[in-house]
Amino acid sequence: MVPEGVNITELAAEMRADGITGASLTEEPLIAEALSGHDSIGVAVVPVRAQMPADYRDVAQELADATGLDTVIVRGVGTTSAVSEGYSRAAIETAQAKVAATPDHAAAVTQLLASVEGAGMNWWALGGALLILISMCAVATIVTSSAQR
């Protein structure tokens, strides 16, 4: 449930303008820097205390629906919540837990994005390691069979 006192229409309008809403004048450029290179991500700083931390997720979902952004991060009072089309729910929840107590909004956004982006399997590294392992097995087999002759 969206907490009382949170106006989704106003927040969405501001978020559509530059991807950030509710941040102070000193925080906004730092959050913008944290978002640089990340398309379709918005951040809302919501100073209203929610009854439950899940209420901030409702705010994030409402803002995502209203703005069309793929990922919306909401920094609430003492917590962080996010919704995303591009990152898995598990990666988001893990990242949220890591940054929940971080008081600096820009640092929390930077840490959250680094965490969710690092959560996926690096298939190139895994494929390369398997290729090396198979090659080593092939060489060992050739050397062993040559030595037996």
Backbone bond lengths (Angstrom), bond angles and torsions (degrees), N, CA, C in turn:
res aa  C-N    CA-C-N  psi(-1)  N-CA   C-N-CA  omega(-1)  CA-C   N-CA-C  phi
1 M - - - 1.428 - - 1.539 108.38 -
2 V 1.291 116.11 132.67 1.462 121.02 178.62 1.531 108.19 -67.99
3 P 1.344 117.32 126.93 1.463 119.94 -178.30 1.523 112.80 -60.42
4 E 1.312 115.15 148.98 1.463 120.87 177.26 1.525 108.63 -63.21
5 G 1.311 115.31 136.96 1.456 120.18 -179.80 1.520 113.92 96.56
6 V 1.332 117.15 -4.68 1.464 120.98 177.64 1.521 107.89 -99.48
7 N 1.318 116.15 118.12 1.459 121.96 -178.81 1.532 108.70 -100.67
8 I 1.321 115.47 99.43 1.470 121.33 -176.73 1.528 110.90 -60.78
9 T 1.319 117.83 -39.05 1.463 120.93 -178.49 1.527 111.27 -60.44
10 E 1.323 116.46 -46.59 1.471 120.42 179.44 1.521 111.41 -66.93
11 L 1.323 116.74 -44.83 1.469 120.39 179.76 1.528 110.87 -61.65
12 A 1.323 116.46 -42.57 1.475 120.58 -179.18 1.516 110.86 -64.78
13 A 1.331 117.62 -40.64 1.466 120.64 179.43 1.527 110.64 -61.91
14 E 1.318 116.54 -44.03 1.464 120.25 178.61 1.531 110.95 -67.71
15 M 1.337 116.42 -38.89 1.464 120.39 -179.39 1.528 111.15 -66.25
16 R 1.321 117.31 -35.89 1.467 120.37 178.16 1.529 111.21 -61.76
17 A 1.338 116.56 -31.17 1.466 120.93 -176.78 1.525 112.37 -67.68
18 D 1.343 117.22 -47.78 1.467 118.11 -176.54 1.525 114.14 -143.37
19 G 1.326 116.88 8.05 1.462 120.05 176.89 1.516 114.09 86.87
20 I 1.337 116.79 -2.95 1.464 120.26 -176.99 1.521 109.04 -131.14
21 T 1.327 115.72 139.26 1.457 119.88 177.16 1.517 110.14 -143.82
22 G 1.331 115.62 143.60 1.453 121.42 174.84 1.511 115.78 83.41
23 A 1.315 118.00 -4.76 1.465 120.52 -179.17 1.523 109.96 -80.76
24 S 1.327 115.80 152.48 1.463 120.04 177.02 1.532 108.90 -71.76
25 L 1.317 115.73 167.31 1.470 120.21 -179.85 1.526 112.05 -62.31
26 T 1.316 117.34 -29.92 1.473 119.32 177.99 1.523 111.70 -81.48
27 E 1.326 117.52 -30.40 1.472 121.04 -179.34 1.521 112.87 -78.23
28 E 1.322 116.89 -35.27 1.466 120.29 -172.46 1.533 113.56 -56.35
29 P 1.344 120.61 -47.62 1.467 118.50 179.35 1.533 112.82 -64.51
30 L 1.330 116.54 -31.99 1.467 119.92 179.03 1.532 110.73 -70.41
31 I 1.327 116.35 -39.15 1.468 120.12 176.69 1.523 109.43 -68.15
32 A 1.330 117.01 -40.46 1.472 120.78 177.88 1.523 110.41 -59.59
33 E 1.322 116.62 -39.87 1.468 120.37 177.30 1.528 111.04 -65.22
34 A 1.339 116.78 -39.44 1.473 120.95 177.91 1.529 111.17 -63.93
35 L 1.342 116.31 -30.68 1.468 120.60 -179.19 1.529 112.96 -87.10
36 S 1.333 117.87 -9.64 1.467 119.04 -176.58 1.524 109.97 -59.33
37 G 1.317 114.71 134.98 1.458 120.42 -176.98 1.518 113.98 85.81
38 H 1.302 116.83 -1.55 1.469 121.49 179.00 1.526 108.43 -116.17
39 D 1.305 115.93 106.54 1.456 120.27 178.53 1.518 110.08 -82.33
40 S 1.302 115.63 151.66 1.452 124.24 172.85 1.536 113.96 59.87
41 I 1.350 114.72 37.21 1.461 120.51 174.67 1.523 107.98 -124.57
42 G 1.328 115.60 133.71 1.454 120.83 177.61 1.510 110.80 -123.58
43 V 1.332 115.02 154.20 1.463 121.23 179.33 1.524 108.75 -129.14
44 A 1.322 115.07 131.82 1.470 120.96 175.08 1.521 108.87 -121.52
45 V 1.322 115.68 129.43 1.462 121.38 172.35 1.518 105.93 -100.93
46 V 1.326 115.37 116.04 1.463 121.36 -174.87 1.526 108.56 -116.04
47 P 1.327 117.69 105.06 1.462 120.38 -176.16 1.529 114.58 -80.68
48 V 1.301 117.50 7.20 1.470 122.03 -179.78 1.527 108.94 -87.05
49 R 1.318 116.61 130.95 1.472 120.47 178.54 1.533 109.28 -75.47
50 A 1.318 115.18 129.01 1.466 120.96 178.93 1.525 109.82 -93.80
51 Q 1.325 115.94 157.51 1.466 119.96 176.79 1.522 110.69 -68.83
52 M 1.329 115.57 -36.06 1.461 121.22 -179.28 1.530 108.37 -137.28
53 P 1.339 118.43 146.76 1.470 120.19 177.88 1.532 112.70 -57.34
54 A 1.316 116.66 -29.84 1.473 120.26 179.57 1.523 112.23 -64.08
55 D 1.325 116.92 -20.57 1.459 120.15 178.52 1.525 111.07 -64.12
56 Y 1.332 116.70 -31.29 1.463 119.53 177.29 1.534 111.02 -69.17
57 R 1.322 116.38 -30.15 1.466 119.61 174.91 1.525 109.88 -66.07
58 D 1.315 116.36 -37.42 1.467 120.40 175.84 1.524 110.65 -62.49
59 V 1.339 116.61 -39.69 1.463 120.66 176.88 1.529 109.22 -62.46
60 A 1.327 116.50 -45.28 1.470 120.97 179.53 1.526 110.94 -60.22
61 Q 1.323 117.15 -43.12 1.465 120.31 -179.52 1.523 111.29 -66.30
62 E 1.315 116.67 -42.81 1.469 120.28 178.21 1.532 110.76 -61.63
63 L 1.335 116.96 -41.69 1.461 120.55 178.65 1.527 111.58 -67.65
64 A 1.319 117.17 -38.96 1.467 120.36 177.05 1.529 109.86 -62.51
65 D 1.310 116.73 -43.71 1.470 120.72 179.22 1.528 111.15 -64.53
66 A 1.334 116.62 -40.13 1.461 120.96 -176.35 1.527 113.12 -75.90
67 T 1.334 117.10 -28.23 1.475 119.97 -175.45 1.520 113.93 -103.93
68 G 1.322 116.93 -20.44 1.460 119.93 -176.30 1.520 113.56 79.70
69 L 1.327 117.89 7.95 1.465 120.95 178.10 1.526 109.87 -71.85
70 D 1.321 116.27 147.08 1.464 120.65 179.90 1.526 112.73 -73.79
71 T 1.322 116.35 -34.37 1.460 121.40 -178.28 1.521 108.90 -134.50
72 V 1.325 116.11 132.05 1.465 121.41 175.56 1.522 107.71 -128.75
73 I 1.321 114.50 127.89 1.464 122.49 178.66 1.521 107.09 -109.65
74 V 1.325 116.44 129.57 1.459 121.41 178.02 1.521 108.22 -116.67
75 R 1.324 114.48 123.34 1.467 121.37 174.61 1.517 106.53 -98.72
76 G 1.333 115.72 108.58 1.445 120.85 178.70 1.516 110.65 -100.54
77 V 1.297 115.93 -170.42 1.458 121.47 178.95 1.530 108.27 -72.31
78 G 1.314 116.40 105.78 1.462 121.56 177.49 1.511 116.14 75.63
79 T 1.313 118.02 11.70 1.459 119.37 -179.09 1.521 111.02 -155.44
80 T 1.312 114.42 168.07 1.458 122.35 176.56 1.516 107.59 -132.90
81 S 1.316 116.17 141.45 1.457 120.67 176.23 1.515 108.47 -140.88
82 A 1.320 116.37 151.68 1.464 119.99 -178.69 1.513 110.53 -150.32
83 V 1.321 114.34 155.61 1.461 122.17 170.52 1.522 106.67 -130.49
84 S 1.316 115.74 149.73 1.459 118.49 -176.83 1.513 111.97 -156.66
85 E 1.320 114.05 143.65 1.460 121.14 171.51 1.526 110.01 -88.01
86 G 1.335 117.08 -23.48 1.452 121.19 -172.74 1.514 116.14 -99.49
87 Y 1.318 117.37 -20.98 1.465 121.38 -178.88 1.521 109.03 -113.64
88 S 1.320 116.80 146.78 1.467 120.00 -178.14 1.529 110.60 -70.26
89 R 1.305 115.33 153.36 1.469 121.23 178.40 1.534 110.27 -60.08
90 A 1.326 116.36 -40.12 1.469 120.27 179.99 1.524 111.04 -62.89
91 A 1.336 116.92 -42.91 1.466 120.58 179.50 1.529 110.30 -64.64
92 I 1.316 116.62 -40.34 1.465 120.49 179.23 1.523 110.95 -65.01
93 E 1.317 117.41 -45.79 1.457 120.12 -178.37 1.522 111.87 -64.34
94 T 1.325 116.69 -38.83 1.461 120.43 176.54 1.521 110.25 -63.39
95 A 1.316 116.62 -44.65 1.463 121.22 -179.70 1.528 111.17 -65.88
96 Q 1.319 117.30 -40.71 1.467 121.41 179.04 1.522 110.52 -58.68
97 A 1.318 116.67 -43.42 1.464 120.88 -179.42 1.531 111.01 -62.65
98 K 1.337 116.55 -34.87 1.466 120.69 -178.39 1.525 112.52 -70.35
99 V 1.334 117.31 -30.58 1.470 120.21 -173.40 1.526 114.16 -109.58
100 A 1.298 117.94 0.64 1.475 120.58 -174.11 1.524 112.82 -55.05
101 A 1.320 117.75 -41.05 1.463 120.54 -175.61 1.529 112.98 -89.89
102 T 1.307 118.18 -1.09 1.463 121.15 -179.30 1.525 109.57 -72.79
103 P 1.344 117.83 116.69 1.462 119.21 -177.17 1.532 113.79 -75.17
104 D 1.310 117.33 -24.38 1.469 122.29 -177.93 1.530 108.74 -82.62
105 H 1.331 116.15 114.07 1.463 120.47 -175.85 1.528 112.51 -62.60
106 A 1.314 117.86 -43.54 1.464 120.53 -179.44 1.526 110.92 -64.65
107 A 1.329 116.98 -42.56 1.465 120.34 178.26 1.520 110.60 -63.77
108 A 1.330 116.95 -39.82 1.467 120.49 179.14 1.527 111.16 -63.80
109 V 1.335 116.67 -42.16 1.469 120.32 178.93 1.529 109.81 -64.24
110 T 1.325 116.94 -44.56 1.465 121.14 178.65 1.529 110.62 -59.27
111 Q 1.333 116.74 -47.22 1.461 121.39 -179.63 1.522 111.91 -65.21
112 L 1.326 116.74 -41.60 1.460 120.31 -179.75 1.526 110.47 -62.59
113 L 1.331 116.71 -46.88 1.469 119.75 -179.53 1.523 111.56 -64.95
114 A 1.318 117.17 -39.63 1.470 120.04 177.82 1.521 110.54 -63.37
115 S 1.320 116.11 -38.58 1.457 120.43 -179.29 1.527 112.09 -68.16
116 V 1.337 117.47 -46.87 1.467 118.73 -177.77 1.532 111.54 -70.62
117 E 1.326 116.72 -31.43 1.463 119.11 179.24 1.518 111.83 -74.78
118 G 1.314 117.06 -25.67 1.457 120.59 178.72 1.514 113.06 -90.49
119 A 1.332 117.04 -0.63 1.458 121.11 -174.63 1.524 113.50 -79.09
120 G 1.318 117.33 -20.51 1.459 119.56 -176.82 1.515 112.74 -78.77
121 M 1.291 115.86 161.81 1.464 121.92 177.93 1.524 108.94 -75.63
122 N 1.309 116.67 133.66 1.457 121.44 176.45 1.530 107.46 -86.46
123 W 1.320 115.44 90.84 1.457 120.89 -175.00 1.522 112.43 -67.71
124 W 1.327 118.18 -30.51 1.464 120.60 178.17 1.530 110.27 -64.88
125 A 1.317 116.56 -44.65 1.468 120.50 179.62 1.529 110.39 -65.56
126 L 1.325 116.75 -42.62 1.456 120.18 178.75 1.524 111.11 -63.61
127 G 1.332 116.74 -44.15 1.464 120.66 178.85 1.525 111.93 -63.07
128 G 1.327 116.31 -41.28 1.464 120.54 178.13 1.519 111.53 -63.89
129 A 1.331 117.23 -42.33 1.459 121.09 179.06 1.535 110.88 -64.07
130 L 1.321 117.02 -40.91 1.465 120.16 177.95 1.524 111.49 -65.70
131 L 1.328 117.20 -39.47 1.455 121.55 177.95 1.523 110.72 -61.77
132 I 1.309 117.29 -43.29 1.470 121.32 177.81 1.520 110.29 -63.92
133 L 1.331 117.52 -44.01 1.459 121.61 179.67 1.523 111.46 -61.90
134 I 1.313 118.01 -43.99 1.464 121.90 178.85 1.523 110.49 -64.75
135 S 1.320 116.91 -40.94 1.470 121.06 178.52 1.526 110.81 -63.17
136 M 1.316 116.46 -42.32 1.469 119.82 179.25 1.524 111.05 -64.28
137 C 1.327 117.40 -39.19 1.467 121.55 177.82 1.528 110.50 -64.47
138 A 1.321 116.11 -41.26 1.458 120.30 179.03 1.526 110.96 -63.93
139 V 1.314 117.46 -44.52 1.472 121.52 178.73 1.521 110.00 -63.57
140 A 1.322 117.56 -43.91 1.461 121.11 179.64 1.530 110.68 -62.10
141 T 1.317 117.31 -38.51 1.464 120.98 178.81 1.518 110.92 -66.38
142 I 1.298 118.07 -42.88 1.465 122.52 179.04 1.518 110.49 -64.59
143 V 1.320 118.24 -44.68 1.453 122.70 -179.23 1.532 109.58 -65.04
144 T 1.302 117.02 -42.84 1.469 120.79 -179.55 1.522 111.00 -66.00
145 S 1.306 117.67 -43.27 1.469 119.61 -178.79 1.526 110.87 -70.76
146 S 1.328 118.44 -32.40 1.481 121.28 176.48 1.512 111.17 -69.05
147 A 1.308 117.51 -35.73 1.457 121.63 -178.37 1.539 110.98 -71.74
148 Q 1.301 118.04 -26.62 1.465 122.16 -179.12 1.523 112.10 -79.28
149 R 1.308 118.96 -15.52 1.462 121.98 -177.09 1.446 111.28 -84.78
